[in-house]
Amino acid sequence: MRTNEDIEAYLTRSKYPHHEIEEGTWVVSDISGANEQIVVKVSDDVALFRVNVLDLESVDPKKKAELHERCLELNGSDMVHGAYGIAGGRLVLTASLRMENLDYNELVGTLDDFGVALSKHVPGFAVYRRATSDRVTSDKAQA
């Protein structure tokens, strides 16, 4: 069984910028050059990886189904270690790895997979956003 110390050692060896924010939770940043922050958290016997990709409030309601379909396509074709999902009103990229036999290559492979997704997929999600004037109107209506 791997420990928090093993995860810290793997992250240090990976050379990805990271810092521990609390016991068993790290933030890994600048993987894709887009200044996204991936959270790695050890919970019981699982290492959880997560990054917030898009606030769903910013998505044009007419394009939500198309965005969801696109994410499912990407899950099936491009994602090796993770998957897109929805949590807390956000589109997220998430993965989980069992601590029992986690090794360096799995951890780095997951971070690399996230980095590719953040640099290759996420910029394309801009087509699903509301027009700027729609967001301003919606923001004012919520205030």
C-alpha positions, 0 to 999 in steps of 0.5 A: 500500500502506497502512502502520502509520502510515496505520492509526495515523492512521485510528484517531486520526481515528476518535476511538476510544480506542486504543493501540499495544501493539507495532509494528503492533498496536493495542488499540481499546477501549470501542467498544460501551460494554461495555469490550471490546478489539478487537485490530488487527494488521498482518500482511504485507499484511493488517490483522487485527481480532479480539475475544474474545467468549466462553470456550467452557468457559462454554457449556452443552455441551447448547447449543453446537450452538445457539450455533454455529448462531446465530453462523452466522445472524448471520454471514449476516444482520448481519455486513458486515465480520466474522464469528464463529469459534472460535479457542483455545477461544473464540468470536471476532469477526474480520475481515481487510482487505487493506492494498493499498487499505485506506481510512479508511471500511473501517477505521471500518466494520469497527470500527463493525460490531464495535461493533454486534455487541458491543452487539447480539449478545453480550448475547444469548449469555448464554442459552448459558452454563452455570448458575453452579453448573455453572461452579463445579463444573466449575472445581473439577473442573479445579483 
